[in-house]
Amino acid sequence: MADPNHADLVDQIRTSEHETEALANRIANADESTTEPAEFAAMRAEQEHHRKHILQCKSEIDQRKWLDGSLTLTVA
C-alpha cells in the first residue's frame, strides 16, 4: 500500500488504527466504578466506526488498483 496514489487513504488508515488503539487503551484503563455504561458504549461505537473506516479505505485502494489494472483476481 505504499503507492503514492493511495497516500491519502493510507494516512486515513494509520490515523484510524491509532485512534482504535487509543480507544482500546482508554476502555481497558477505565474505572468501571466511575465510568458510565453509556460512556463505555460510546467508546466502543467510536472504535467500531474507526474499524469500518479502515475497511472502507482498504476497499477503496483495492478498487483503485482494479481500475488501474494493477490488481488482478484469480479464481482457484
C-alpha positions in Angstrom: 0.0 0.0 0.0 3.0 2.3 -0.4 1.7 3.6 -3.7 1.7 7.4 -3.7 -1.7 7.4 -5.5 -3.1 5.9 -2.3 -1.2 8.0 0.2 -4.3 9.8 1.4 -6.1 6.6 2.1 -3.0 5.0 3.8 -2.8 8.1 6.1 -6.5 7.7 7.0 -5.9 4.0 7.7 -3.0 4.8 10.0 -4.9 7.5 11.8 -7.9 5.2 12.4 -5.6 2.4 13.6 -4.0 4.8 16.1 -7.5 6.0 17.2 -8.7 2.4 17.6 -5.7 1.5 19.7 -6.1 4.6 21.9 -9.7 3.8 22.5 -8.9 0.2 23.4 -6.4 1.6 25.9 -9.0 4.0 27.3 -11.5 1.2 27.6 -9.0 -1.1 29.3 -7.9 1.5 31.7 -11.3 3.0 32.5 -12.5 2.7 36.1 -15.7 0.7 35.9 -17.0 2.2 39.2 -16.8 5.7 37.9 -17.4 5.3 34.2 -20.9 5.3 33.0 -22.1 2.4 30.8 -23.1 4.9 28.2 -19.5 6.2 28.0 -18.2 2.7 27.5 -20.8 2.2 24.8 -19.8 5.5 23.1 -16.1 4.5 23.1 -16.9 1.1 21.7 -19.1 2.7 19.0 -16.3 5.1 18.1 -13.9 2.2 18.0 -16.2 0.3 15.6 -16.6 3.4 13.4 -12.8 3.6 13.0 -12.6 -0.2 12.2 -15.3 0.3 9.5 -13.4 3.3 8.1 -10.2 1.2 7.8 -12.1 -1.4 5.8 -13.7 1.2 3.6 -10.3 2.8 2.9 -8.8 -0.6 2.1 -11.7 -1.4 -0.2 -11.2 2.0 -2.0 -7.5 1.2 -2.5 -8.4 -2.2 -4.0 -11.0 -0.6 -6.3 -8.5 2.0 -7.5 -5.9 -0.8 -8.1 -8.5 -2.8 -10.0 -9.4 0.2 -12.2 -5.7 0.9 -12.8 -5.2 -2.7 -13.8 -2.6 -3.3 -11.1 -4.8 -5.7 -9.2 -6.0 -8.9 -10.7 -8.2 -11.5 -9.2 -7.6 -15.2 -9.6 -10.2 -17.9 -9.1 -8.9 -21.1 -7.5 
